[in-house]
Amino acid sequence: MKMSRLVIVALVTTFVLFTSSDASAQSKSFEFGASAGAAIPTTNFQHLAGPGFFGSVYAGRWNSDHVFIFLAAGYDQFSEQTLENGSKSTGAFLPVELGFRYHSSGGNIKGMYISAAGGLMVGQGDFTGRKAGLTLGLGYTFPSVGRRLQIDARYRSEISDPFNSYLNIGFTIGFGGGIK
């Protein structure tokens, strides 16, 4: 029941952010893109899963020259890990998140950014179930014409059990009207 409320709040918030009016053309520019890279288990999770990969897509809108609000969905696959009792464990998470990025130099200029997102993590394989998740990130935007190129690291964790966490390290390419 709590997960349903979280998803409803995320959808309503996204609708409000995407439909609110603002005089600045840059602040309401739509952007979409994709990310890919390595998924590395950390803390106690490294005993349950081996290194893997991730892929995700996002869509969002610039709320100001520095703040980007987004909705993202992904697939985080982990390799098989042998447990202490000799059995094998493997699985994946499908995160669906609402979040923001804050760009220190403005969105169309090279530089550092931080990100935070929250949402639902749906487990598959040995990690079945739905849990609330939190993601914190740090990245760098490279100067580019017509697209956004970024590298970043994201720390993703279950809210109910922060020791089930992992690190996503990868790259992002974005396209949209606000990119110069």
N, C-alpha and C positions, 0 to 999 in steps of 0.2 A: 504493500500500500504506500509506504514512504517513497519507494522508487517511482511509482506512478506520479506522485505529486511532484517529485524532482523533475521528471521528464516534462510534465505539463508546465511547470514554472519556467523551465529552459525554453520551451517552444513559445510561450507568451512573451518572455523577455526578448527572444530573437525577433519575433514579429514587431514588437514595439521599436526595437533598435533599427530595424530595416525600413519601417514606415514613417518614423518621425521626420519632421522637416527641419532643414538647416539651410541657411543662406549660402554657406561655403560649398563650392563644388567639390573641392578636395575632400572635405570632411564626410561626404556621402558617396564616395567612389566605391563601387563594388569590386571585389577581388576574389579570385578562386585559384586553387593550386593543389599541388600534391607533394608529399614527403615520402622518403624511403631511407632505410639505413639498418643499423644493427640494434638488436634488443639484447641487453645484457642484464641478467638477474643480479640483484644486490641483496643485502641483508639475509634473512632466513630463506628467501625465495630461491637463492642460488643452490640450496640443497634439494629443491623440488624440480628445478628446470635448468636446462643448459642454454647457452647462448643461441640466439635466433635472429630473426629479421622483423622489420615492421614496414608497413605501407599505410598511408592515410591520404584522405582528401579533405579539403576545407573550402568554405565559402564565407565571406564576411564583408564588412563595410567599415570604411574609415570613419571614426567618430570625431576625429580632429587630425591635425597633422602628425601627431605623435601616437594616438591611440587607435588600435584596430580591434574590432569586436568580431569574433568568428564562431562558427559551428563546425565541428570536425568529426569525422568517423574514420576508424582505422581497423587494422588487423595486425596483431602482435603475436607472432608464432615463435615458440620456443622448442629447442631440440630436446631429445630424450635425455633424461638424467637417471642414473642408477641410484636408488635410495639405499639407506643403511641396511634395510632388511633384504636387499637383493632384488626387489621388484623395480619396475621401470615406471617413470612418470614423464608425461609430455602433455602439451596442450597449447591453447592460444587464448587471447583476450580480444574482444571486439569493443574498444572504447568509443563512446559517443559523448562528446563534450561541448560545452559552451565556455568560451574563454576570451581573453584579451591579450594583446601584445602592446608593450609600451616601447616605442623607438626613441632613443635618446636624441637623435639628430633629425627627427622627422622621418616619415615613411619613405620618401623618395631619395634619401641620401644614405650613403654607406654609413655603417656604424652598428653599435651594440643595441640589443633589445632584450627585455625580459618578458616572460609570458606566464600566465596562470590560467588554468582551466579546471572545471569540475564537471562531473557527469556520471554516466553509468558504464561499468565494465562488465560485459557479458562473457563468462568463461566457457571454454569448449574443451573437450578431451577430459583430462584429469582435473581441470580447474573449473568445472561446471558451476553455474550459479550466477546471480546478478548481485553486484556490489557497487556502492558509491565509490568513486575514484577522484583523486586530486592529482593534477600534473603541474609542475613548476619547471620553467625552462629559461635558458640563456642562449642567445644566438648572436650572429653577426650577419648583416646585410651587405652584399657586395654591390658596387655601383654597376648598373646595367641599363640598357635602353630597351624599353618595351616589355620587360619582365623583371621579376624580383628573384634574385638568387641568394639563398641563405644557407648557412650551416648552423646547426644547433644541437644542444643536448637537453633532453627532457627527462626529469625524474618523475616517474608515475608510481602511485601508491594507492592501495585500498584504504579508505578512510577508517573502516572498522578494524583493520589489522595493518598498521603501517609497516610491519615487518615483511609483508608481502609486497615488495616493490622491485622496480627495475628501471634501468636507464636506457633511453632511446637516443642514439647518436646518429645523425644523418644530415641530409640536405633537403632543401625545399625549393621548388620553383613555383612562382606565382604569376598570374596574369590578371589584368583588369584595367579599368578606366582611370584609376588614380595613379598609375605607374607612369612616370615620365622617362 
